[in-house]
Protein backbone atom coordinates (compact mmCIF):
# COMPACT_ATOMS: atom_id res chain seq x y z
CA UNK A 1 0.00 0.00 0.00
CA UNK A 2 1.32 3.45 -0.90
CA UNK A 3 2.03 5.88 1.90
CA UNK A 4 0.18 9.20 1.86
CA UNK A 5 2.13 12.15 0.46
CA UNK A 6 2.67 15.75 1.43
CA UNK A 7 4.38 18.29 -0.79
CA UNK A 8 6.61 21.18 0.21
CA UNK A 9 7.55 24.27 -1.78
CA UNK A 10 9.58 27.43 -1.21
CA UNK A 11 8.95 30.61 -3.14
CA UNK A 12 12.54 31.91 -3.09
CA UNK A 13 13.28 33.03 -6.64
CA UNK A 14 9.79 32.06 -7.83
CA UNK A 15 6.90 33.98 -9.33
CA UNK A 16 3.32 33.48 -8.20
CA UNK A 17 2.48 32.06 -11.63
CA UNK A 18 5.42 29.65 -11.41
CA UNK A 19 4.40 28.57 -7.92
CA UNK A 20 0.82 27.95 -9.00
CA UNK A 21 1.97 26.02 -12.08
CA UNK A 22 4.18 23.77 -9.93
CA UNK A 23 1.31 23.14 -7.49
CA UNK A 24 -1.17 22.41 -10.26
CA UNK A 25 1.32 20.14 -12.01
CA UNK A 26 1.60 18.05 -8.85
CA UNK A 27 -2.16 17.94 -8.29
CA UNK A 28 -2.02 20.06 -5.11
CA UNK A 29 -5.44 21.34 -4.05
CA UNK A 30 -4.43 23.08 -0.80
CA UNK A 31 -1.46 25.27 0.10
CA UNK A 32 -0.65 25.44 3.80
CA UNK A 33 1.42 28.50 4.61
CA UNK A 34 3.71 27.68 7.54
CA UNK A 35 5.39 31.08 7.78
CA UNK A 36 5.19 32.80 11.16
CA UNK A 37 4.81 36.10 9.30
CA UNK A 38 2.97 35.64 5.99
CA UNK A 39 4.45 38.83 4.57
CA UNK A 40 6.88 39.19 1.71
CA UNK A 41 8.71 41.88 -0.17
CA UNK A 42 8.29 39.66 -3.23
CA UNK A 43 5.18 40.79 -5.14
CA UNK A 44 2.22 38.47 -4.68
CA UNK A 45 3.56 36.39 -1.80
CA UNK A 46 1.98 38.19 1.13
CA UNK A 47 -0.99 36.39 2.65
CA UNK A 48 -3.95 38.23 1.07
CA UNK A 49 -2.51 38.47 -2.44
CA UNK A 50 -1.30 34.87 -2.40
CA UNK A 51 -4.63 33.55 -1.08
CA UNK A 52 -6.48 35.46 -3.82
CA UNK A 53 -4.23 34.17 -6.62
CA UNK A 54 -4.47 30.61 -5.34
CA UNK A 55 -8.25 30.89 -5.02
CA UNK A 56 -8.50 31.99 -8.65
CA UNK A 57 -6.51 28.88 -9.58
CA UNK A 58 -8.81 26.62 -7.53
CA UNK A 59 -6.27 25.99 -4.76
CA UNK A 60 -7.35 26.41 -1.13
CA UNK A 61 -5.10 28.54 1.12
CA UNK A 62 -4.61 28.02 4.85
CA UNK A 63 -2.19 29.79 7.17
CA UNK A 64 -0.93 28.05 10.31
CA UNK A 65 1.09 30.77 12.06
CA UNK A 66 2.13 28.72 15.11
CA UNK A 67 3.95 26.26 12.83
CA UNK A 68 6.21 29.04 11.57
CA UNK A 69 9.74 29.69 12.73
CA UNK A 70 10.40 32.40 15.33
CA UNK A 71 12.74 35.24 14.31
CA UNK A 72 15.79 33.64 15.94
CA UNK A 73 15.23 30.50 13.88
CA UNK A 74 14.68 32.47 10.67
CA UNK A 75 17.91 34.37 11.29
CA UNK A 76 19.76 31.07 11.83
CA UNK A 77 18.31 29.64 8.61
CA UNK A 78 19.51 32.70 6.65
CA UNK A 79 23.03 32.10 7.99
CA UNK A 80 22.90 28.36 7.25
CA UNK A 81 23.04 27.58 10.99
CA UNK A 82 20.91 24.45 10.87
CA UNK A 83 21.73 23.41 14.47
CA UNK A 84 20.25 26.62 15.88
CA UNK A 85 17.28 26.40 13.52
CA UNK A 86 16.57 22.86 14.75
CA UNK A 87 16.81 23.86 18.42
CA UNK A 88 14.62 26.95 18.05
CA UNK A 89 12.04 25.08 16.00
CA UNK A 90 11.91 22.14 18.41
CA UNK A 91 11.07 24.64 21.17
CA UNK A 92 8.40 26.19 18.93
CA UNK A 93 6.75 22.83 18.24
CA UNK A 94 6.51 22.17 21.97
CA UNK A 95 4.23 25.17 22.51
CA UNK A 96 0.52 24.39 23.04
CA UNK A 97 -0.57 26.54 20.08
CA UNK A 98 1.90 24.74 17.79
CA UNK A 99 0.70 21.35 19.02
CA UNK A 100 -2.90 22.37 18.28
CA UNK A 101 -1.99 23.59 14.79
CA UNK A 102 0.04 20.42 14.13
CA UNK A 103 -3.16 18.44 14.72
CA UNK A 104 -5.00 20.73 12.28
CA UNK A 105 -2.16 20.27 9.77
CA UNK A 106 -2.42 16.49 10.00
CA UNK A 107 -6.14 16.63 9.27
CA UNK A 108 -5.74 19.09 6.39
CA UNK A 109 -3.08 17.10 4.55
CA UNK A 110 -5.14 13.91 4.79
CA UNK A 111 -8.23 15.69 3.49
CA UNK A 112 -6.77 17.00 0.21
CA UNK A 113 -3.44 16.89 -1.67
CA UNK A 114 -1.50 19.63 0.14
CA UNK A 115 1.79 21.50 0.04
CA UNK A 116 3.60 23.26 2.87
CA UNK A 117 4.87 26.72 1.89
CA UNK A 118 7.76 28.75 3.23
CA UNK A 119 10.40 30.99 1.68
CA UNK A 120 13.55 28.90 1.25
CA UNK A 121 13.87 27.11 -2.07
CA UNK A 122 16.08 24.37 -0.59
CA UNK A 123 14.00 22.39 1.93
CA UNK A 124 17.18 21.37 3.78
CA UNK A 125 17.58 25.02 4.88
CA UNK A 126 13.97 25.40 5.92
CA UNK A 127 11.78 24.35 8.81
CA UNK A 128 9.40 22.58 6.35
CA UNK A 129 11.70 19.54 6.61
CA UNK A 130 11.67 19.70 10.41
CA UNK A 131 7.88 20.10 10.47
CA UNK A 132 7.47 17.10 8.21
CA UNK A 133 9.71 14.98 10.46
CA UNK A 134 7.87 16.07 13.62
CA UNK A 135 4.24 16.05 12.51
CA UNK A 136 3.96 14.15 9.22
CA UNK A 137 6.66 11.48 9.39
CA UNK A 138 4.15 8.80 8.33
CA UNK A 139 3.80 10.57 4.96
CA UNK A 140 6.20 10.70 2.04
CA UNK A 141 7.59 14.22 1.51
CA UNK A 142 7.83 15.44 -2.06
CA UNK A 143 9.67 18.71 -2.58
CA UNK A 144 8.39 20.88 -5.42
CA UNK A 145 10.29 23.67 -7.12
CA UNK A 146 8.71 26.69 -8.81
Secondary structure as UniProt FT lines:
FT   STRAND          5..10
FT   TURN            12..13
FT   HELIX           16..26
FT   STRAND          30..33
FT   TURN            43..44
FT   HELIX           47..56
FT   TURN            57..58
FT   STRAND          60..63
FT   HELIX           65..67
FT   HELIX           71..79
FT   HELIX           82..93
FT   HELIX           96..111
FT   STRAND          114..118
FT   HELIX           123..125
FT   HELIX           127..135
FT   TURN            137..138
FT   STRAND          140..145
//
